[in-house]
Amino acid sequence: MRFFRIYFLIIVLFSIQLKSQSKRYKIHTVAFYNFENLYDTVDDAFTNDDEWTPNGAQHWTTEKYQQKLKNLARVISEIGTPENSNAPTLIGGAEIENRGVLEDLIKEPKLQPLDFGIIHFDSPDKRGIDVALLYQKKYFRPTSYSNIPLIIYRKKIIKKEEETEVLDDDIEVKKENRNRVFTRDQLLVSGFLEDEEIHIIVNHWPSRSGGEKATSLFREAAGKLNRKIIDSLQQINPNAKVLTMGDFNDGPLNNSIKLGLSAKGKKSEVKEFGVINPFEELENKGLGTIAYRDSWSIFDQIIMTESFIKSDFSTFQFWKAGIFNKPYLIQTSGKYKGYPLRNTLTEAGFSDHFPVYIYLIKEF
């Protein structure tokens, strides 16, 4: 009798496994990559790009620029493999000088067959760098897009008889432009991934230049603006699927993410209209996308609304997240051994950031 029960249990488990294996899923990779100083070689009179010209401090030549494009194209074409043989359907980018460099990038032999479209706006950033979204036209159809400015100002100590300048919670403060921090806009793109509407926000939040604590309020303001955008989309459609991605210049546990966006690290913690950050778990494991003084952080993240983590796979749902840190992207010698392989004065590298990605899957 005992033998019969064990045999019956084996048969049942084997049947369940076969049923599970018979399910088929569509899969799309969504990625973000800080391209690190993707400049052309032309001096733009309206931006601070002198460093990235042939006679500038970086000796940025046509040969280096073309090698940089080849390097980035290789990475983009491989992100998310081997789980998905196709390159990312959607990839957000940062540190982009203009639309022209993106047009050059998507013409690279590794990317041209994928027929990428470009959504890009010029930002008021003082270095002239922007964010953008690349999308495979075969799978994604944009319906609307806009650039939403982050209006922030430097905190300034003024004499008692003068009005004190502070950072307003609503980010709608009136001060002279001389105190404004000109940073990247937040790019909002809405469209259809196959037949499902999704929304993507591409970010590059204010840097830590001047110190983490001194600049934290700027990134917290960016988080609040991001949350407002998400709230507005959820007011129109409570089940809106929103992905916010970027180089946040903060990690998953910083206030800009945990308080500004109210991002949770575990599915069990996410309530209705909430957002989940799968990269919190990766940071807890000691992984990183950028290194500074031998300390790793995950500044590059893809965060999503609760509508992406439902159990029903009849629509596109989040499967898992990853950091693309293949060996060829890593320094193998010198002071920065083990760091991301970035540009040097003599060679065009990849980036000082590793790209990140998630998979969206749907049963069919």
N, C-alpha and C positions, 0 to 999 in steps of 0.2 A: 504493500500500500504506500509506504514512504517513497519507494522508488518511482511509483506511478505519479505521485504528487510533484516530485522533483522534475520528472520528464515533462509533465504538463506545464510546469512553470517555464521550463526552457522553451517549449513550443510557443507559449504566449509572448515571452520576451522577444523571441526571434521574429514573430509576426509583427509586433509593434515596431521593431527596428526596420523591417522591410517597408512598412507603411510610411515611416518617417523618411526613409531613403527615397521613396517614390515621389516626394514633394519636390517641386521645381520652383526656383526663384529667379526673378529678374534682379540684377544688381547694378547699382551705380556708385561710383566713387566720387566723393565730394572732398576737395582739398583746399588748403591755404598754404601759400608760400611767400615769405618775404624775400624778394629777389635781390636785396641788398645793392643799392646804388646802380640800378639799371638805367644808366645814362647813355645817350648817344655822344658823339664827339664834337657836336656843334655848340658853340657858345651862344646861349640864350640871354639876350640883353635884359629880360624881365625876371630872371631867376638867378639864384646864387649857385651857378653850376660851373664856375670857372675852374674849380679843382678837377673836374672831369672833362678836360679837353687835352689835346696833344701837348700843349705847353703848360698845362696846369700841374699842380702838386702830384697828382696821380699818374701823370704821363699817359693819359687815357687815349690810346691810339685806335685806329680802325681795326687793326689786327686783334687787339685785346677785346674790343667791343664784339667783334664777330665770334671770338672764342667764348665770350660770356654767353652769347645767344645760344651757341651750340651746347654749352654746359647746361643751361636752364632747360633747353628743349629735351635733353636726355632725361633729366630728372622728371619733368612733367610727364613724359611718355611712359615712365616706369612707376610712378606713384600708385600704390595700391595693388601692385602685382605681388604674388601670383594669384591671390584670391579672385582678382578681376583682371583679365587679360587686357581689357580696354583701359586707356588712360582716363583720368578724371573727366567726368561729364561737365562738372563745374569746378573751376579753380579760381579762388580769390587771390589777388596779388597786392603787394605793397612795395614801396620804394621804387616807383615807376616815374620816370621823368615826364613822359608824354605819350600820346596815342601812337606816335610813330615808332617808338621802340617796341610796342606790343605788335604792331603790324609786321615789323621785321621778325619778331620772335615766332609768330604763328606761321611764317613762311619757311621756317627751318624744315629740312627734309623729314625729321622725325615727327613733326606736328602738322605739316601741310595736309596730309591725307585725312586728318581728323576734322578739318573744316571748322575751326574755331571762330566764333563771333567774339566781338569786343564790346564791353560797356565801360566807358571811362569818362571822367570829368576832371578838369584841372582844379586843383585845390589851392587855397591861399598859403600853403606851407612855404616858409621862407627859403627852403632848399629846393623848392619846385618839385617835390615828390608827391605822388598821388597813390590812390588805391584804384583797383579795377577788377572786373569780373570777366573771365574767359569762359565760354560755354560751347559745347559741341552742338551745332545747329540741328543735327539729326535727332537729338533727344530733348533739347530744351528750347522752348519758344518764349522769349521775353515779351511781356505785355505792357510793362511800365517800369520806369526807373528814374531816380532822382538823387541828387547829392544834397545831404542835409548838413549844414554847417554846425560845428561845435563852437559856440561863442563863449570864450573864457578870457579872464584877465588876470594879470599878475597881482598878487597881494602887495599893497604898498603902504608903508608907514608914512603918515602925513601929520603935520603939526595939528595940535588940538583944535585950533580955530577952523581948520579945514575939514571937509567931509572925509571920513575914513572909507577906504575902498576895500571891499570884501568880495568873496565869490558868492553870488546869489544861488540859493538852492534850486531855483527854477531856471538858472542859466540865462535869464533874460534881464540882464543888467545893463545900465547905460553908463558907459565910461568912455574916456577918450581912447581913440585907436592906438595911441602910443603905448598903452598898457595892455593891449590885447595880445594874447598868445595865438599866433597864426599857425594853425595845425591842420591836419587832414580832415576833410569832410567825411561823413559816414554815408556810404553808398548803399541805397536801397533798391533792390531789383525784384520785381514780381514777374512770375511767368509760370509756364506749365512744363513740368518734368513728365514727359510723355503726356498722359491725360490728367495729371494731378497738379493743382495750383500749389506753388510753394513761394516763399519769400526769402531772400538772402540779403543780409546786411554785411558789407565788407568794411573792416575797420583797421585803422592804424592809430592807436591812441597816443596822446602826448608822451614824450620820452621822459626818462629819469634824469636828464641832463640838469645839473644843479642839485641833485640829491633826491633819493627816493621819497623821503618825508616831505621835503619842500615842494615836490611836484605831485604828491598823492592826490590833492584836491582836484587837480586837472583831470586825472584819470577817473576819479569818482564822478566828476561831472559828465565825463564821456559815458560812464556806465548808466547814469540816470537818463541821459538822452537816449541811449540804446533801449532802455526799458520803456521809455515813452513811445518809441517807435513800435516796439512789440505790442504794448498795450493798445495803441491805436489800431493795429491790424487785428487784434483779438476782439476789439469792440465791434468791428465790421463783421468778423467771422470768429466766433468763440473757438472753433476748431482749426484756426489758421495754423499752417505749418511754417514756422519761421526758423531759419538757421542764421545765427550771427557768428561770424568768423573773423579772425584777424590776428595781428600782432598787437596785443593789448598792453604791452610793456608792464604788465602785472601778471602774477601767477594766479592759479585758481583759488587761492585762499586769501588774496588781497581784498580790501574793502570794495574796490571798484567792481569786482566780480561777485563777491559774496553778498554785499549790501546793495550796491548800485543796480546790479542785475538780479539779485536774489537767487543766484544759481546754486543748485544743489548737486552734490556729488554722487548720490545714490538714487536709483529709481524709486525706492520706497519712501524717500523724503519729498518727492515732487508732488505737489498738489495741483488741483485744476488751475489752469492758466500759468503754471509755474514753468521753470526752465531747468534743464539738466546739463551739467558739464562733465562729460565722460573723461576729460583730461585731468580732473582732480584725482581720480584713482591712479592714473599713470604717474602723476607727480608724487603721490604717496609712496609709489614704488621706487622713487629715486631717479626717474627718467627726466630728460630735459630736451629742450629744443635750442637753447642758447646757453653758452657758458661765459662766466665772468669771474675772474680770480679763482678759477678751479671750482666754482660753485655752479651747479646746473639749475635752470629754471625752465618752466613751460610758459613762455609768454605767448606762444602761438597756440590758439585753441579754436575749436568749433563747438558752439553751444546751441542747444535746440529747445524748442517748446515741447511741452508735455504731450502734444498730439503726435510726436514722433516715437513715443515709447509705449504705445498701446499694444496689447497682445495680439490683436487681429492683424494679420499680414495680408489682408485683402487690399491694403494700400501700402505705400512705401513707408517703411519703418526703420528706425536705427538698428543696426546689427552690432557693430563694434568700431572702435577708434584705434588709431595707430600713429606712430611717429616714423617717418621715412628717413632712416639714418643708415643707409647702406655704407659699406666700408669705403667706397670711392668718394664719399662726401666728407671724409674725416681726415684731418691732418695726421700724418704718420711720423713726423719728426719735428724737432725744434721746440721752442718755448711753448708753443700752443699745440703740442701733440695731444691728440684725442679730441680737439675742438673741431667744430665745423670748418671745412676748407674754404676760406674766403679769399677775396682778392688780395694781391700783394703788389708792390711797385713794379715787379718784374713779370707777374703772371696773373691772368684772369682766372679767378676761382669760381666757386659756386655761390655760396652765401654764408653769412655768419649765423644763419638760422637753419634748422632742419624743417622741412615741410611736415604738415600734419594732415590727416585725412580721416574720413569716416566712410562706412558703407551704408547705403540705404538699400533695403531688399523688399521684394514684394512677391507673394506667391502667385503662381499662374498654372 
